[in-house]
Amino acid sequence: MPQNTEPSALQCAIRTLREEVVNFSFDYPLEVDVDAGPRDSLHYYVYSDRLTWGAMRMDSAGIPRVWYRCTGVAYRPAYVAWYALVNLGHYLRGKGSRYLEIFLKQIDWLEGQAVLRDDGAVVWAQPFDYSECDVRLRAPWVSANAQGLVISAMVRGWRLTKKTSLRKLLEGSARIFDLDVDQGGIRTQIDGNIFYTEVPGGRLPGIQDGFMNSLLGLHDLFVETEDPKVGQLFRTGVEGLKNLLPWWDYRQKWSWYGCRAYLSPPSYHCQNRLLLGILARLSGETTLAEYADRWDPANLSRFERSKIYLGFLLTKNAFRFKHRTWRQKRSTLQAAHAGKAADSSTAPVAIAMADGRTAMPSNVCNTD
């Protein structure tokens, strides 16, 4: 169940020890939804009814915030969008109309948090300061992971409600993918390959699952709008993903997290593998399917599983010692952002100007 208190440093350490050492498992409660993809579908590509939401801190209006040690409690658009999509999945599986109400409440909140920039981009910015290794991001900052997940949620919100305000927001939501990081966008290039980054300014190639979530958002937007520019952004992103896969590949058995920071925890590896298979189906790129098959834990012998387990523990803790992540604490400014993060009211869309300054599920913060 979601908690409403902040754990102490000791509790964080115990939790991390339990999750990484004791509860390490090659099985993760995430499944592919084969009904997702078509224009008339409300289903999202992955689903689970066994998530614990341990980092969730629900506000009084029913909008989830998330607690991480380096940011404190904060509203995260990607988290709200994912919560919305999971609850929509519950509703579509006959679990009750209350899950549809939860989904629509999150869509209203996301609509209210949209920002129309003076360059024409509609963005869902991160309202908290964030640091990763030598990168410092000051709120508000943009993320491919958040943009993609929110687009996917908003597309389904539009299909359900037909609210013209949602459609208008979606029409400007792809612009950020066509802008480089130094222009306030999320596009980078690695050896000529396009990469949409979850953490602007971070080491490249960055977080794989965030990149793939952004591609799924672009695909949903293209299917809905049939905008050829959006389709091109999707295709160039898939081509970049295909060519960059060797960077994330660990001995054709597992995936690296980020820029080979450490071997992926089982949860991220599961996402990497499943999302690759989904994008292979949507794009027709067989290389993606080949990597997804290679990374299936079912292929691993008991000895190989033990090597992956030990490799994860060694590389993750080497990363911690190298970057002294245990010293990362919220600054006064970060705490202020978390405390007064975007109001959870469902006010009309905010037509505000954002400068797109740049210096992350967001995912790498969970490195206690």
HELIX and SHEET records of a PDB file:
HELIX    1   1 ALA A    9  LEU A   17  1                                   9    
HELIX    2   2 ARG A   18  VAL A   22  3                                   5    
HELIX    3   3 PRO A   77  LEU A   92  1                                  16    
HELIX    4   4 ARG A   98  GLN A  113  1                                  16    
HELIX    5   5 ALA A  144  THR A  161  1                                  18    
HELIX    6   6 THR A  164  GLY A  172  1                                   9    
HELIX    7   7 ARG A  175  ASP A  178  5                                   4    
HELIX    8   8 VAL A  181  GLN A  183  5                                   3    
HELIX    9   9 GLN A  208  THR A  225  1                                  18    
HELIX   10  10 PRO A  228  TRP A  248  1                                  21    
HELIX   11  11 PRO A  266  SER A  283  1                                  18    
HELIX   12  12 THR A  286  ARG A  294  1                                   9    
HELIX   13  13 PRO A  297  ASN A  299  5                                   3    
HELIX   14  14 ARG A  302  HIS A  323  1                                  22    
HELIX   15  15 THR A  325  ARG A  327  5                                   3    
HELIX   16  16 THR A  332  GLY A  339  1                                   8    
SHEET    1   A 2 GLU A  31  VAL A  32  0                                        
SHEET    2   A 2 VAL A  46  TYR A  47 -1                                        
SHEET    1   B 3 MET A  56  MET A  58  0                                        
SHEET    2   B 3 PRO A  64  TYR A  68 -1                                        
SHEET    3   B 3 GLY A  72  ALA A  74 -1                                        
SHEET    1   C 2 VAL A 115  LEU A 116  0                                        
SHEET    2   C 2 VAL A 122  VAL A 123 -1                                        
SHEET    1   D 2 TYR A 130  GLU A 132  0                                        
SHEET    2   D 2 VAL A 135  LEU A 137 -1                                        
SHEET    1   E 2 ARG A 187  ILE A 190  0                                        
SHEET    2   E 2 ASN A 193  TYR A 196 -1                                        
SHEET    1   F 3 ASP A 249  TYR A 250  0                                        
SHEET    2   F 3 TRP A 254  TYR A 257 -1                                        
SHEET    3   F 3 TYR A 262  LEU A 263 -1                                        
END                                                                             
